[in-house]
Amino acid sequence: MKTAREAALLALYEIEYNGAYSNIALKNILKNTTLDERDRAFATALVYGVTSHKLTLDYMIEQFSGIRLKKLSKYILLIVRMGLFQIRYMDKVPMSAAVDESVRLAKRYAHKAAAGYVNGVLRTAARTEPEEPKEAYLRYSFAREAVQKLYDDYGVRAEPIMQALNREPEMIVRANRLKTDRDTLAKLLGATICPLAPDALYVKRLDASSSREFLQGLYSVQDAAPMAACLALSPQEGELVMDVCAAPGGKTTYIAELMHNKGRIIAFDIHEHRTELIKKNAVRLGTDIIETRVHDARTAADEFIGRADKVLADVPCSGLGIARRKPELKYKTDFEELPALQLEILKAAAEYLKPGGELVYSTCTLYKDENERVMRRFLEENPGFELQSMKTLLPDGFCEEEPGMMTVLPDSVGCDGFFISKIKRN
């Protein structure tokens, strides 16, 4: 592999045709290259940009192509998308480079006639203004079903939400208060303060998860929204805390840091290899109060029923709120069965609470079916619980819609989309 564009092409192939997550596909491809930091950053921008805008790009390609997209080979479609993305969305890439490098890739991954097709389509695209799509799903490149659900849930607010989910996110890290503090870490990393959480910093490093400071356990890579969920839980020293869907352990370890490594945390995950990720994170960060268990969160573990001071139920979800970081999630449509699963997990998690204990239910999606409606149904069926305000616990910029309910919208807060709800056992 010689170029950043070829690395991007191979990652895009894994995402589009093998169902890989963008961050994992990119990481696996880049670790087998000798690309410098600048080329790695370019490949990353291509992968995330093309994935995020693929429906819009296909709409443009159809205007410039004499061949239907379904007739194109897999690699040629991806190469044309990449070239068109460079022409339309990357101001610093010369048009000639976008076309010529795309043609070179086509010659390597297809045949001479295909290379001529790529050349013709991209040169036409470079001198012709495409027609603007009228339909929102093409304009913002989301699955039709996702757009409809957002309009149903948010009305005219849906479009600003989609625009925000198409923007490049800033990288945020969380200072590990067991080993350092935010100001000291900011100087070490050359980072700037993120006002959205008390331990948060903005960083510009491309691969923050391989730096010396990361390996020393001075920080974790985490957005401010999941940090807010942990702050809303308000874990205290000496408490028993349950994290029922814990892997890979980002929130679990933050809870341990907030507890100053004093108390007991039980962290569940259904897969053993994922509990190993929690252990690995705990060791790196220097906390020894986390106990991992392989357990299906849909049922309550008898030994902990009625014992927990705090419970975090960060349940599986459709993930739309993190589409800036995993743009392939914009095209997911298999979300109909999720609310039943989420309610099942929430019911089991609530069984762990002692009287007066508190639970935070959270997701990284924006669909109300998976958020407010799950919590309201739980409360209707379980009168021994009530919503608990998080107002005094949340960082500035995070606001409850009502006591105990908060949807973090990416167009207003400037972080990932998230839902957080808090209840108390009477």
Stockholm file with secondary structure:
# STOCKHOLM 1.0

chainA/1-426         MKTAREAALLALYEIEYNGAYSNIALKNILKNTTLDERDRAFATALVYGVTSHKLTLDYMIEQFSGIRLKKLSKYILLIVRMGLFQIRYMDKVPMSAAVDESVRLAKRYAHKAAAGYVNGVLRTAARTEPEEPKEAYLRYSFAREAVQKLYDDYGVRAEPIMQALNREPEMIVRANRLKTDRDTLAKLLGATICPLAPDALYVKRLDASSSREFLQGLYSVQDAAPMAACLALSPQEGELVMDVCAAPGGKTTYIAELMHNKGRIIAFDIHEHRTELIKKNAVRLGTDIIETRVHDARTAADEFIGRADKVLADVPCSGLGIARRKPELKYKTDFEELPALQLEILKAAAEYLKPGGELVYSTCTLYKDENERVMRRFLEENPGFELQSMKTLLPDGFCEEEPGMMTVLPDSVGCDGFFISKIKRN
#=GR chainA/1-426 SS CCCHHHHHHHHHHHHHHHCCCHHHHHHHHHTTCCCCHHHHHHHHHHHHHHHHTHHHHHHHHHHHCSSCGGGSCHHHHHHHHHHHHHHHHCTTSCHHHHHHHHHHHHHHHSCHHHHHHHHHHHHHHHHSCCCCCSSHHHHTTCCHHHHHHHHHHHGGGHHHHHHHHTSCCCEEEEECTTTCCHHHHHHHHTCEECTTSTTEEEECCTTGGGSHHHHTTSEEECCHHHHHHHHHHCCCTTCEEEETTCTTCHHHHHHHHHTTTCSEEEEEESSHHHHHHHHHHHHHHTCCCEEEEECCTTSCCGGGTTTEEEEEEECCCCCGGGTTTCGGGGGCCCCTTHHHHHHHHHHHHHTTEEEEEEEEEEESCCCGGGTHHHHHHHHHHCTTEEECCCTTTSCTTCCCSBTTEEEECHHHHSSCCEEEEEEEEC
#=GC SS_cons         CCCHHHHHHHHHHHHHHHCCCHHHHHHHHHTTCCCCHHHHHHHHHHHHHHHHTHHHHHHHHHHHCSSCGGGSCHHHHHHHHHHHHHHHHCTTSCHHHHHHHHHHHHHHHSCHHHHHHHHHHHHHHHHSCCCCCSSHHHHTTCCHHHHHHHHHHHGGGHHHHHHHHTSCCCEEEEECTTTCCHHHHHHHHTCEECTTSTTEEEECCTTGGGSHHHHTTSEEECCHHHHHHHHHHCCCTTCEEEETTCTTCHHHHHHHHHTTTCSEEEEEESSHHHHHHHHHHHHHHTCCCEEEEECCTTSCCGGGTTTEEEEEEECCCCCGGGTTTCGGGGGCCCCTTHHHHHHHHHHHHHTTEEEEEEEEEEESCCCGGGTHHHHHHHHHHCTTEEECCCTTTSCTTCCCSBTTEEEECHHHHSSCCEEEEEEEEC
//
